[in-house]
Amino acid sequence: MRWDDAFLSSSHLVTLFFFYSLQGVPYGLQSRFLPLILRSHGSSLTSLGFYKLLFLPWVFKSAYAPFVDSHGTRRSWLQFCTTGLLLCCAFLSTFSDAQLVSSTWILPLCLLILNFCAATLDIAIDSLAIGMLSNSELPRGNTAQVVGYKLGAVVGGGLLSSFFSLTVVFAALCGVYAVGLWVATYYKRFDELERVQDVTHDKDRKRGNKRSYSEVLQMAIFDSPSTPGLTLLLLSYKLGEMGAMNMLPLMLLDHGMSMTVVGFWTGVVGQVFSIVGSSSASAVVRRFGNTVDSLQCLFLCRIVIISLLTAFAFSINFVSHWFGVALMNATLVVSGAITTNVFTLMMECTRSEVAEGARATHYTILSTAEVLGKLLFSALGAAALTDILGYSLAYLLFLALTILPPSLLVFGRRHWPFLSLRNLSCGDSQTDKIL
């Protein structure tokens, strides 16, 4: 690769990392910092629970992704989203902490708008990533995606909010989103993508093929033969892990470990280990040569660790609790790498099997399935099953669930067309690039 190609690759990877960080900040702010502030001002646990409903734009973004795919340019959507985030933060910065907490509509409404803008920004950035990255850059691009989002969540949930009032935090975020708006407006690499997008749209208009919302949605759902099987993998690949990770802190707490220690190691330190794992994902792909082999290896490593956690659950009264903490952090490292490589697999499927005009919608549908798979079981099933079965038997179930994903991947290698075509992660030629 020539030095100018390497510079171009690095510049758009940094740009993607920056925008993924921008959309992670509202999540960290709302999920980690605001509950503490609201609770300290006397908000009930029930009212804090209702704040989770403000994440609904992330759940339903598949419903409006076809509109983003078929209207406007990628740059215009970036400008729209960063402007919305900027104006919302500017509005919130004019109120004191007491005013924001006591208001019944200002903070909830603004958080809903922030989540809508961040979710829409996610659709636009995913579309950009699909267009900008060459096949060999997909692992690094998805590392930028996952690590950027996690870093943004850490900044919003801790680095800014732990030291400043809400007013100062929102004022600082105005500056951050102003930089985002500037990059969205002036980054030259977007011009190449817009020219290709304009040519595609012009051809469609001349042929009378301007796609409607329903046509884009239909293309995204039905044109990819690998989508049903991949969706099943996305819904299931985190089931056992999420159950084990969500129950481990509670198990340690119930067996005498202090809440402060558990919170520090599962929250702050655990997030660091997760970022380390996500950052190492592209190196794992390079080691194995393709995404599927790297995922199979990581899935097997996770089975070994969850097996040890299951043994720990059966013998927790006889071994050090720190053994469980060590296994948790090992799981988070492997989990971070798995998540990044799964996102790479999703992008490979989208680029191989879906037409240009429906790619953002297709990728959004896949990412929504990935989120639902992680949330539904951990929110609705894991705790109830643990209440019924107890920790030991529940961990046996979690272990059984971790065996399902590698089995699905073996099936997918034989039956998913985008995997049978070629190892997408290995190419590095200019012909691999999709502008």
N, C-alpha and C positions, 0 to 999 in steps of 0.2 A: 504493500500500500504506500503510495507517495505521501510526502509530508503534508501537501495541501489537502489530500483526501482525509488523512488522519486528523488534521485540524478541523475540517468540516464535520467529521464524525463526532469529534469531541465537543464541538460547539453545540450541535443540536442535541447531544446527550445531556449536556449541562442545561440547555433550555428546557428539555422535557423534565429533568429533575427539578428545576425551579418551579415549573407550573404544577407538577404533582405535589410539591411542598406547599404551594399556595392553597390547594384544595384540602390538604390535611389539617391545616391550622384550625378551621371551624370545628372539625370533629374533636380535636384534642381539647379545645376550649370548652365545648359543650359536654363532653363525656367525662372529663377529669377535673376541670377547675370550677366551672359554674356550679355543679352540685355541692361542692364544699362551701362556696360563697353563699349560695341560697340557703343551705342548711344552717350555716352560722348566723343567718338573719332570721331564723325561725320557720323556714319553709317545711311543710310536712313531707314525710317520705312518699306519700301518695302523690302529692303535687310534683315531686321530683320525678316520679315514674312517668307522669304525663308528658314531661319534657322529652322523653324518648320518642314520642309520636312526631316530634319535629324533624326526625330523620326520615320521614316518609318519602320525601323527594328522591332519596337514594334507592328506595325499594321500587318506586314507580318510574324510574328514569327510562326504563325500556319502553314505556308508553309514549314518551315524547321524543325518544331518540330518532325515529323515522323523520320527524319534522326537522330536527337538526341536520340529518343526512341530506334532506331534499331541498332545504332552503338556506340561502346565504352561503358565505364562505367560511372556511375555518377561522381565518383572521377576524372576521366580523363577530363570530361567536365568542372568540377569546376576548375581544374588546367589550362585548356586551356583558360577559360574566365578570370580568375584572372591574368594570365600571360599577356593576351592581354591588359587588363586594366592597368596593371603595366607598360608595355612597352610604351603604348600610352601616359600615364601621364609623364613618364620619358623623352620621346621625346619632349613633349610640354614644360617641365620645362627648356629646354635649350634655349628657346626663350624669349625675352623681351616682355612686354605687347604691345609695339608699333609694333614690328615685327609680333606678332600674329594677331593684329587687321588689319594691312595693307595688310597682305597676303591674296590672293584670294583663296588659296587651302589648306594651312597647317591646319588652325583651322577647317574649314568645314570637311575636310577629316578625321581628327582625331576625331572630334565629331561623325561622322558617324560610325567610328570603335568602339568608346566608347559605342554608343547606341547598335550596333550589339552585342558586348560582354556582355553588361548588359542584353539585351533581351534574349540572349542564356543562361546566368547565371540564369535568371528567370525560364526558362524551366527546367534546371537541378535541381534547388532548389525546385521547385514545385514537381518534381518527387521524390526527397528525402523526402519532407514533407509527401507525400502520403504513402511512404514506412516506414517512421520512427514513425509516430504518431499513437497511439492507438485511437480508436473511441472516448474515453472520453477526449483525448487530442486535438481533432480537434479545439474546440473553442479557446483554448489557443494558439494553433499553428497558427491559422489564425489571432489572435490578434498580435502575433509576426510578422507575415507577413505584415499586414497593418501598424502597428505602426513602425516597423523597416524601411519600405520603406519611410514613412512620415518623420521619424527622419533623415534618410539619405538625403532626399531632403532638410530638414531644414539646415543640416550641409553644404551641397554643395551650397545651395542658400543663406545662411546668416552667419552662425557662423564662417566659414572659410573665405569666400569671402568678408565679410564686413570689415575685418581688414587687409587683406594681398593682395599683388599683385597676378596676375595670375601665375607668375613664382613660387612664394612661395606656392600658393595653389596646383599647380600640383606636386611640390616636396613633399609636405605633403601627398598628395594622394598616391604617390609612396609608402610611408611607410605603409599607411593603406592597400593598395592592396598587399603589401609584406606579411603582417600578414594574409590576406585572403588566399594567396597561401600556406603559412605554415599550416594553419588550414585545407585547402583542401587536403594537402598531408599527414598530420599526425593524423588527428582526427580518433580515433580507431572505433568509431561507424559506420563509413562508410564501414569498413571491413566486418561487418556482412551483410550489404546490398549487397555488392559486391559478397559475397559468394552465397547468394540466387540468385542474378542476373546471376552469372556464371552457377549455377546449371540449371536455367531456360533456358539459352542459349544453354547449352550442350544438354539438352533434345530436344530442338527444332532442333539442328543440327543433332542429331541421328535420329530423325523422319523425317528429311528433311523438317522441318517447319520453316526454317529461313525466317523471314518475310521481304518482300520488302517494299520500301517506299510506294507504292500504297496500299499494303495490310494493313499496319499500319494506313494509312489515312482512308481507308475504314472502318476498325474496329472502329476507333475513332468516325467517323461520324454516322455510321449506326447500331452499335451493342448496343447502349444505347437507349431504347425506350423513356426515359424521356427527352432526349436532345432537341428535337424541342420545347417542352413546356417551359423547363428551359431557353433555348436561348431567347424565347420571353419575359420571365420575365427579363432576364439580359439586353435586349435591351430597356426595358421600365421602369424599377424600379427607374431610376434616372431622367426621363424626366422632370416631374413637378418640382422637387427639383432643378435641375440644372438651369432651366429657372428662377426660383424665386431667386436663389442665385446669378446668373450672372447679373440679372437686378437690384437687390437691391442696390448695390453700385452706379450704374449709376443713379438710381432714387434719392438716397440721394444727390448725387453730383448735379443733375439738380435742386434740391430744396434747394440749398444753403449751404449744409454741405461742409466743406473745404476738398480738395483733400488729404491733409496730414492726417487728422483725419480719413477719409474714408479708406485710404490705410492702416493705422495702425490697425484699428479695423477689417477690412476684411482680411488683410494679416497676420500680426504677431499674433494678439490675436485670430483671427478665426482659424488659424492653431493649436494653443494650444487647443482650445475647440474641434476641430476635433480629435486630438490625445487622449484627455480625453475620448471622446465617443468611439473610437476604443478600448481603454484600458479596458473599462467597458463591452465590448461585451460578454466576457466569463462569467462574473457575471450574466448578463441578461439571458444567456442560462441556467445557473445553477438554477436560480430562477424559470424558467418556465419548466425546465426538458428536453426540446428539442429545436432544431433550428427553427422549423416551428412556434411554438407558440410564441417564443420570437420575431421572425420577424413580425408576425401579430400584436403583441402589439406595436412594434416600428413603423410599417407602420401607425397604427391608431394615435399614438402620432404625427407623422409627418403631418398627415392630419389636426389635430387640430392646429398645429403651422402654417402651410401654410394658413389655414382659417383665422387666426389672421393676418398674413402678407397681405392677400387679403383685409381684412378690413382696415389695415393700408394704403394700396395703395389708397383706396377710400377716406381716411380721412387724408392724409398726411399733408394737409395744416392746420389742426386743432389740431394735436397731436405732442408731442415731437418726434424729429427724433431719439432720443435715444431708444424709444420704438421699432423702426425698428431694431436698432443695437442689442438690447437684444434678439429679436425674431430670428435674423440671427444666433447669437451664440447658441441659444437653438436648432435651426435647425441643426447646425453643430455637436453638441453633439449627437443628435439622428442619424444624417446621418453617423457619424463615426461608431456607433454601428451597423447600418444597413449594411454598406459596409462589415464589418468584418464577420457578420453572413451570408451574401450572399456568401462570399468566402468559409465559412464553408459548406454551402449547396452545392456549386459546388464540393467541395472535397468529400462530402458524395456520391454524384451522381457518380463521377468518380470511387471511390473505390468499389461501390456496383455493377455497371453495365458494367464496362470496364475491359478487360483482362490486365494483368500486362504489356505486351509489348506495349500497346497503351495508357497507362494512362496519360503520360506526354503530348502527343498530344491532347487527349480529353480535359484535363484540360486547355491547352493552347488555344484551340478553344473557350471554355467557357469564359476564361478571356479576349480574344480578343473581343468577343461579348459584354462583360461588358464594356470594354473601348470604343468601338464604340458607345454604347448606351449613354454614358456620353458625348462624344465629338461631335457627329454629330448634335444633336439638339441644343446644346449650341453654336456650331460654326456657324451653317447654319440657324437654324429656330427661335431661341428665339428672337434674336435682330430684325430680319425682322418682325416678328409678333408684337413685341412691337412697332416698328415704325408705323405699320399699325393700330393697335388697341388702342395704348396708354397703359400706365402702368396698369391702373385699370382693363380693360377688359383682358389684357394679363395675369394678375394674376388670374383671374377667369379660364382661360384656364389651367394655371399651376396647380390650385387646382383640376380641373377635371382630369388631368393626374395623380395626386398622388393617385386617387381612384382606378386606374387600377391595380397596383401591388398586393394589398391584394385580389382582385377578382381573379387574376391569381393563387395566392397561395392557395385559397380555391379550385379551380379547380385542381391544382397540387396534393393536398392532396388526392384527390379521384382517380386520374388517373396516377400519376407518380409512377412507381413500387418501386423505391428506398425509397420513403416515406411510402409506404404501408407495407414494409417488417418489419421495426422496427424503433424505435427512436434511431438513431445511436449515438446521443450525450450522451446517458445515461449510456452506458456500461462502466465498468472499470475493466474488468477481463483480465487476461493474454491472454485468447483466442481471445480477440478483437484485439490483436496487429498483425500488418502485417509487417513482416521484409523484 
